[in-house]
């Protein structure tokens, strides 16, 4: 933990209790990282890795049947680190919006179908800033222009179903950026946008947050976005961060076999990584790991050892800003 960190997550777990198990299965396990001002953390991993869950867990934007436990979820609010695990709904209501903003997937479903997007956006502006209806309207148009929304005035008066998926995503991005939050939690924020607009939006997000000493947690499957916009990267697999590194270290010397695999499939022609280190064995193993023991990557790893099936790997610090959860992660 650093004195200026905006967000500190320490050994955070997320469970889904059910009628048969008071604790329930772990959806996120032992999540730990810190994020300072002007930093963008990229969460990477394939579908189902837990990226979206982690985004929502950090902002405590979870279904009521899910339970966060263990460790700490510290957010800098009014100059002090506050443990969000102890915050009630009223306290979180004060933090959401101008302190923590979201850009989430499935954006269209988050808008009221019977109100125009401009009206909904204006209501958010007036709820967070002391401005008139006219000033809120002008602010919405200004933000629409910033995210390259075609015909901002016409789209102000459109309903969500009248907009394409890319346009709805631009509205969501504009709303999040208009709050000037300390922390932005973004889940595939540029999905549905063409490459040119995607770059414009990411440039805008990164420049605005850098100027405001704010931070972003960005979930993406695009390692090109990570390389160009992020300072740190967290590799997720089955609800765990298996490697956390600076972007430079991650692309220069990935430690975890899954990190190497992701890099190989993304940049096969540019990466010089030994095939036996990265190829996944998706066939069932003859030896099966107990659910609560061993490494969750063992059944897909070509270099797994006997201890990988019986002993969960500890977090190994390879440098000040780099850790890996792999028994062979420092070889």
Secondary structure, DSSP 8 states (H G I E B T S, - for coil): --TT-SEEEEEEEEEEEETTEEEEEEEEEEEEEEE-TT-EEEEE-STTSSHHHHHHHHTT---TTEEEESSEEEEEETTEEEEGGG--HHHHHHHBTTTEEEE-SSGGGGS-TTSBHHHHHHHHHHHHS---HHHHHHHHHHHHHHTT-TTHHHHHT-BGGGS-HHHHHHHHHHHHHHTT-SEEEEESTTTTS-HHHHHHHHHHHHHHHHHTT-EEEEE-S-HHHHHHH-SEEEEEETTEEEEEEEHHHHHH---SHHHHHHHHHHSTTT----HHHH-B--S--SS---TTSS-TTGGGBTT--GGGGTS----EEEETTEEE--TTTT-
